[in-house]
């Protein structure tokens, strides 16, 4: 493993870290409720879904597909509270655009317009705000979307964390495209667009002052063009999901449960960069649960899998794409991993999140 050191003179003591996955009977909101795992699902199912209760929301997809005036629109919103604001390969501004663009793309949509709402803490340097805003604008231009409207609020010192950003977006869904987790079918090939775990480890490295002998950069990137290349092969893509909070493991579990199917994953087929594997091994993390911000997982009918995989590998955002498993009729609602030693293990939905505040 590469040499491990700290960027500060004081050593990092993992014993002082706190677990973001508390017990489920907490009477108050805890960090695990925002981690994309079982606690997040319970919060949505027990608090928000009953309060809002409508068929559109019940699908619980990354973006809602709406029919308006004969046009199919995808609509999504997300808030970004990453700490630190800037990290190797990206920033809060990049995430605020790419995260919402990618949520729209997971419905097969071509994103067109975003809103951007800033919540600023009193005392934050205007130079920091400007840097975030410029990064957001640059990312929007790179993703070919327009920031059409926005808002700004200021909270008192000590009641925020510098800068928070909420973006909402809309995009156009082509005719014949119906991409949602409920469409996973036994026999579907499970594809991932590239190496996993880079974003979460990149954020952790600067947050905790760790060096792993090589700089690990975030994979944050817009994926709409990659999705368009996949749809051009066949509009009959069953499921797309960007594995952000909770990583690949959480996304696969959500798809298995929504579709009532099982997933069989081949551990050695999952592309994990050596530097990510080494960092996770040192820190006791499972890379399958580490967040990504520029990757997608796809469930594709077997007759189209080879052609879709080739199209992914021909695109700059999919050069590391791989076939990592298949959807099966056995063990519905569960994800099972075939390990490199010839055994199997259940990849369950995480309770909270290994790394809080990463998107």
C-alpha positions in Angstrom: 0.0 0.0 0.0 1.1 3.6 -0.7 2.6 5.6 2.1 0.0 7.1 4.4 0.6 10.4 6.1 -1.2 13.6 7.2 -0.9 17.0 5.7 -0.9 18.5 9.2 1.7 18.0 11.9 -0.9 16.4 14.2 -1.7 12.8 13.3 -5.2 11.8 12.4 -6.8 9.6 15.0 -9.6 7.5 13.5 -10.8 6.7 17.1 -12.1 10.3 17.3 -14.4 9.8 14.3 -18.1 9.4 14.9 -20.3 6.7 13.3 -22.9 8.2 10.9 -25.2 5.1 11.3 -27.0 5.4 14.7 -29.8 3.2 16.0 -33.1 3.3 14.2 -35.2 4.2 17.3 -33.7 7.7 17.5 -36.5 10.2 18.2 -34.6 13.0 16.4 -33.0 13.4 13.0 -29.5 11.9 12.9 -26.7 12.0 10.2 -27.7 8.6 9.0 -31.0 9.9 7.8 -29.2 11.7 5.0 -26.9 8.9 4.0 -28.9 7.3 1.3 -29.3 4.0 3.1 -32.0 2.3 5.2 -32.5 5.3 7.5 -33.0 7.6 4.5 -35.5 5.2 3.0 -37.4 5.0 6.3 -37.5 8.8 6.6 -39.0 9.0 3.1 -41.5 6.1 3.6 -42.6 7.1 7.1 -42.6 10.9 7.0 -42.4 12.5 3.5 -44.4 10.0 1.3 -47.4 10.0 3.6 -47.4 13.7 3.8 -47.3 14.3 0.1 -49.0 11.0 -1.1 -49.3 11.0 -4.9 -48.7 8.5 -7.7 -45.9 10.6 -9.3 -43.9 10.7 -6.1 -44.6 7.0 -5.3 -42.2 5.9 -8.1 -39.3 7.3 -6.0 -37.0 7.8 -9.0 -34.1 10.2 -9.2 -36.3 12.5 -11.4 -40.0 12.5 -12.0 -41.3 12.1 -15.6 -44.2 14.4 -16.3 -46.5 14.7 -19.3 -47.2 18.4 -19.9 -48.9 19.7 -23.0 -47.9 16.7 -25.1 -44.3 16.9 -24.0 -42.5 14.5 -21.6 -40.4 16.4 -19.1 -38.1 15.1 -16.4 -38.0 17.2 -13.2 -35.6 16.8 -10.3 -34.2 18.8 -7.3 -31.3 18.2 -5.0 -29.4 20.0 -2.2 -25.6 20.0 -1.9 -23.9 20.3 1.5 -20.4 18.9 0.8 -17.6 19.6 3.2 -15.0 20.8 2.2 -16.3 23.1 -0.5 -13.3 22.3 -2.8 -11.7 18.9 -3.2 -9.4 17.2 -5.8 -11.2 17.1 -9.1 -14.2 19.3 -8.2 -16.1 21.5 -5.8 -19.6 22.2 -4.5 -20.3 24.2 -7.7 -19.5 21.2 -9.9 -21.6 18.8 -7.8 -24.6 21.2 -7.8 -24.8 21.0 -11.6 -23.6 17.5 -12.3 -25.7 15.9 -9.6 -29.0 17.3 -10.9 -28.0 16.9 -14.6 -27.3 13.2 -13.8 -30.5 12.7 -11.9 -32.4 13.9 -15.0 -30.3 11.8 -17.3 -31.1 8.7 -15.3 -34.7 9.0 -16.7 -33.2 9.2 -20.2 -33.8 13.0 -20.4 -31.7 15.6 -22.1 -31.3 18.3 -19.4 -32.0 21.8 -20.5 -32.5 24.3 -17.6 -31.5 24.5 -14.0 -32.3 26.8 -11.0 -29.6 27.5 -8.4 -30.5 28.6 -4.9 -27.6 29.6 -2.5 -27.8 29.6 1.3 -24.9 31.6 2.6 -23.6 31.7 6.2 -22.9 35.2 7.6 -19.2 35.7 7.6 -18.2 33.5 4.7 -15.8 35.3 2.4 -17.3 36.6 -0.8 -14.2 35.3 -2.7 -15.3 31.8 -1.6 -18.9 32.4 -2.8 -17.6 33.8 -6.1 -15.4 30.7 -6.6 -18.3 28.4 -6.0 -20.6 30.4 -8.3 -17.9 30.4 -11.1 -17.4 26.6 -10.8 -21.2 26.2 -11.0 -21.4 28.4 -14.1 -18.5 26.6 -15.8 -20.1 23.2 -15.0 -23.4 24.3 -16.5 -21.8 25.4 -19.7 -19.8 22.1 -19.9 -23.1 20.2 -19.4 -24.9 22.4 -22.0 -27.6 23.5 -19.6 -28.8 27.1 -18.8 -29.1 28.5 -15.2 -32.5 30.1 -15.8 -33.4 31.3 -12.3 -32.2 31.3 -8.7 -32.4 32.6 -5.1 -30.1 33.7 -2.3 -30.6 33.5 1.5 -28.3 34.4 4.3 -28.4 32.7 7.8 -26.7 33.9 10.9 -23.2 33.0 11.7 -23.1 29.6 13.3 -26.3 28.4 11.7 -24.8 27.2 8.4 -21.6 25.8 7.0 -20.4 28.4 4.7 -22.3 27.7 1.5 -25.2 25.3 0.7 -26.6 25.1 -2.9 -29.9 23.7 -4.1 -30.5 23.1 -7.8 -33.6 22.0 -9.6 -33.7 21.0 -13.3 -35.9 20.0 -16.2 -35.1 18.0 -19.3 -36.9 16.5 -22.3 -37.5 12.7 -22.4 -37.5 11.1 -25.9 -40.5 9.2 -27.1 -40.2 5.4 -26.4 -37.9 5.8 -23.4 -39.2 4.4 -20.2 -36.3 4.1 -17.7 -37.2 3.4 -14.0 -36.1 0.9 -11.3 -39.4 -1.1 -11.5 -38.4 -2.2 -15.1 -35.5 -4.4 -14.1 -36.0 -8.0 -15.3 -34.3 -11.3 -14.7 -31.7 -11.8 -17.4 -30.8 -8.1 -17.6 -27.1 -7.4 -17.8 -25.8 -5.0 -15.0 -23.3 -2.5 -16.4 -21.2 0.2 -14.6 -19.8 3.1 -16.6 -16.3 3.2 -14.9 -14.2 2.8 -11.7 -16.1 3.4 -8.5 -15.3 5.1 -5.2 -13.2 8.0 -6.3 -15.4 10.8 -5.2 -15.9 9.7 -1.7 -12.2 8.9 -1.1 -11.2 12.2 -2.7 -13.5 14.2 -0.3 -12.3 12.2 2.7 -8.6 12.8 1.8 -8.9 16.5 2.1 -11.4 16.5 4.9 -9.3 14.5 7.2 -5.9 15.7 5.9 -4.9 12.2 4.6 -2.3 11.5 1.9 -2.4 8.1 0.1 0.9 8.4 -1.8 -1.1 9.5 -4.9 -3.8 12.1 -5.3 -7.2 10.6 -5.7 -9.5 12.9 -7.7 -13.3 13.0 -7.7 -15.1 11.5 -10.7 -17.7 14.3 -10.8 -19.0 14.7 -14.4 -22.2 15.2 -16.4 -23.5 11.9 -17.8 -26.3 13.1 -20.2 -24.2 12.7 -23.3 -23.2 9.2 -22.2 -26.9 8.3 -21.7 -27.8 9.7 -25.1 -25.2 7.4 -26.7 -26.7 4.4 -24.9 -30.2 5.3 -25.9 -29.1 5.7 -29.5 -28.2 1.9 -29.4 -31.6 1.0 -27.9 -34.3 3.1 -26.2 -35.2 0.0 -24.3 -32.8 0.6 -21.4 -34.6 -0.8 -18.3 -32.9 1.0 -15.4 -30.3 3.8 -15.0 -29.1 5.0 -11.6 -26.1 7.2 -10.6 -24.7 5.6 -7.4 -24.1 8.7 -5.3 -25.0 8.4 -1.5 -24.6 4.9 -0.4 -22.6 4.0 -3.5 -23.1 1.1 -5.9 -24.3 -1.1 -3.1 -27.2 1.1 -2.1 -28.3 1.7 -5.7 -28.4 -2.0 -6.5 -30.4 -2.7 -3.4 -32.9 0.0 -4.3 -33.4 -1.4 -7.8 -33.7 -4.9 -6.5 -36.4 -3.9 -4.0 -38.3 -1.7 -6.4 -38.4 -4.4 -9.1 -38.9 -7.4 -6.9 -35.9 -9.1 -8.5 -32.5 -10.2 -7.3 -29.0 -9.1 -8.4 -26.0 -11.3 -8.7 -22.7 -9.2 -8.6 -19.3 -10.5 -9.5 -16.9 -8.8 -7.1 -13.8 -9.2 -9.3 -15.6 -7.6 -12.3 -16.4 -4.4 -10.4 -13.7 -1.8 -11.4 -12.1 -0.4 -8.2 -8.9 1.6 -8.7 -5.9 0.4 -6.7 -5.6 3.7 -4.9 -9.3 3.5 -3.8 -9.0 -0.1 -2.7 -5.9 0.7 -0.7 -7.5 3.7 1.0 -10.7 1.8 1.8 -8.6 -1.1 3.1 -6.7 1.2 5.5 -9.9 3.0 6.7 -12.1 -0.1 7.0 -14.5 1.1 4.2 -16.2 -1.0 1.5 -15.8 0.6 -1.9 -19.1 -0.7 -2.9 -20.7 1.7 -0.5 -18.5 4.8 -1.3 -20.2 7.6 -3.2 -19.6 8.4 -6.9 -20.6 11.6 -8.7 -19.7 10.7 -12.4 -20.7 7.1 -12.7 -23.9 5.2 -13.6 -25.2 1.7 -13.3 -27.4 0.3 -16.0 -29.8 -2.7 -16.3 -29.9 -3.6 -20.0 -31.8 -6.4 -21.8 -29.3 -9.2 -22.6 -29.7 -8.9 -26.3 -28.5 -5.3 -26.3 -25.9 -5.6 -23.5 -22.9 -6.1 -25.8 -23.8 -3.2 -28.1 -24.6 -0.8 -25.2 -21.3 -1.7 -23.4 -19.4 -0.9 -26.6 -21.1 2.4 -27.0 -20.3 3.3 -23.3 -16.6 2.4 -23.8 -16.5 4.6 -26.9 -17.6 7.6 -24.9 -15.2 9.7 -22.8 -17.3 9.2 -19.7 -17.5 5.4 -20.2 -14.1 4.2 -21.2 -13.8 2.1 -18.1 -17.3 0.5 -18.4 -17.7 -3.1 -17.4 -20.2 -5.9 -17.1 -20.4 -6.6 -13.4 -23.4 -8.9 -12.9 -26.9 -9.8 -13.9 -30.5 -9.5 -12.7 -31.9 -12.8 -11.5 -35.3 -14.3 -10.4 -33.7 -15.8 -7.3 -33.5 -14.0 -3.9 -35.9 -11.2 -4.9 -35.1 -7.8 -3.4 -31.6 -8.9 -2.5 -28.1 -8.3 -3.9 -25.6 -11.2 -3.7 -21.9 -10.9 -4.4 -19.8 -13.7 -5.8 -16.4 -13.1 -4.1 -13.0 -13.7 -5.5 -12.5 -16.6 -3.2 -15.4 -18.5 -4.6 -17.9 -17.8 -1.9 -21.0 -15.5 -1.8 -22.1 -12.7 0.5 -25.2 -10.6 0.8 -24.7 -6.9 -0.1 -27.3 -5.3 2.1 -28.7 -1.8 2.0 -26.4 0.2 4.4 -28.0 1.7 7.5 -26.6 5.2 7.0 -23.5 6.3 5.2 -19.8 5.5 5.7 -18.7 9.1 4.7 -21.1 11.9 5.7 -21.4 15.2 3.9 -19.9 14.0 0.5 -22.6 15.5 -1.9 
